[in-house]
Amino acid sequence: MLVKGDLIRVPANTCLTQRQSELHMIDKYQYTQKPTVGIFIKYEGYKTAQVFLNEKYWTVDLASISFFGIANAS
């Protein structure tokens, strides 16, 4: 379970999408060229999440992202 502000890892060749309004299905999309670290913002549904990558907000499939953190940091 991710919470707002968690660092996430997005692998290469992941599809990122943006919508400008609720009336549009998809306004813009791109694929990541290399693994990228971003910030988790919120869950948008059962299978998608909003993330902040490269100074923009994107929607990404939950199966494509993973928590980027240090285990047992104490």
SEVEX-473840 format. One record per residue (C-alpha): x, y, z; residue in three letters. Coordinates in nm, 2 decimals. Layout:
BEGIN
X, Y, Z, ALA
...
END
This chain:
BEGIN
0.00, 0.00, 0.00, MET
0.16, 0.33, -0.11, LEU
0.09, 0.67, 0.04, VAL
0.13, 1.01, -0.10, LYS
0.49, 1.11, -0.12, GLY
0.64, 0.76, -0.15, ASP
0.92, 0.72, -0.39, LEU
0.84, 0.48, -0.67, ILE
1.04, 0.31, -0.95, ARG
0.89, 0.30, -1.30, VAL
1.07, 0.06, -1.53, PRO
1.17, 0.13, -1.89, ALA
0.90, 0.09, -2.16, ASN
0.62, 0.18, -1.93, THR
0.32, 0.37, -2.08, CYS
0.24, 0.70, -1.91, LEU
-0.08, 0.88, -1.99, THR
-0.24, 1.22, -1.92, GLN
-0.59, 1.35, -1.94, ARG
-0.68, 1.72, -1.95, GLN
-1.04, 1.67, -1.85, SER
-1.29, 1.39, -1.76, GLU
-1.44, 1.41, -2.11, LEU
-1.12, 1.29, -2.28, HIS
-1.00, 0.94, -2.27, MET
-0.63, 1.01, -2.32, ILE
-0.48, 1.35, -2.43, ASP
-0.11, 1.26, -2.42, LYS
0.10, 0.95, -2.37, TYR
0.46, 0.85, -2.37, GLN
0.68, 0.56, -2.29, TYR
0.97, 0.57, -2.05, THR
1.31, 0.53, -2.21, GLN
1.49, 0.42, -1.90, LYS
1.40, 0.33, -1.54, PRO
1.28, 0.64, -1.36, THR
1.22, 0.74, -1.00, VAL
0.90, 0.94, -0.92, GLY
0.66, 1.03, -0.65, ILE
0.34, 0.85, -0.58, PHE
0.04, 1.09, -0.56, ILE
-0.28, 0.89, -0.53, LYS
-0.47, 0.59, -0.65, TYR
-0.70, 0.67, -0.94, GLU
-0.89, 0.34, -0.95, GLY
-0.85, -0.03, -0.91, TYR
-0.56, -0.06, -1.15, LYS
-0.41, 0.29, -1.19, THR
-0.23, 0.55, -0.99, ALA
-0.13, 0.92, -1.04, GLN
0.25, 0.98, -1.01, VAL
0.48, 1.28, -1.05, PHE
0.76, 1.21, -1.30, LEU
0.99, 1.46, -1.48, ASN
0.79, 1.76, -1.35, GLU
0.45, 1.64, -1.48, LYS
0.16, 1.44, -1.34, TYR
0.10, 1.10, -1.51, TRP
-0.13, 0.81, -1.48, THR
0.04, 0.47, -1.48, VAL
-0.07, 0.11, -1.43, ASP
-0.02, -0.01, -1.08, LEU
0.14, -0.34, -1.20, ALA
0.42, -0.13, -1.36, SER
0.54, 0.06, -1.05, ILE
0.72, -0.06, -0.74, SER
0.82, 0.09, -0.41, PHE
1.16, 0.25, -0.42, PHE
1.29, 0.25, -0.07, GLY
1.54, 0.10, 0.17, ILE
1.44, -0.20, 0.37, ALA
1.57, -0.22, 0.73, ASN
1.72, 0.12, 0.74, ALA
1.76, 0.12, 1.12, SER
END
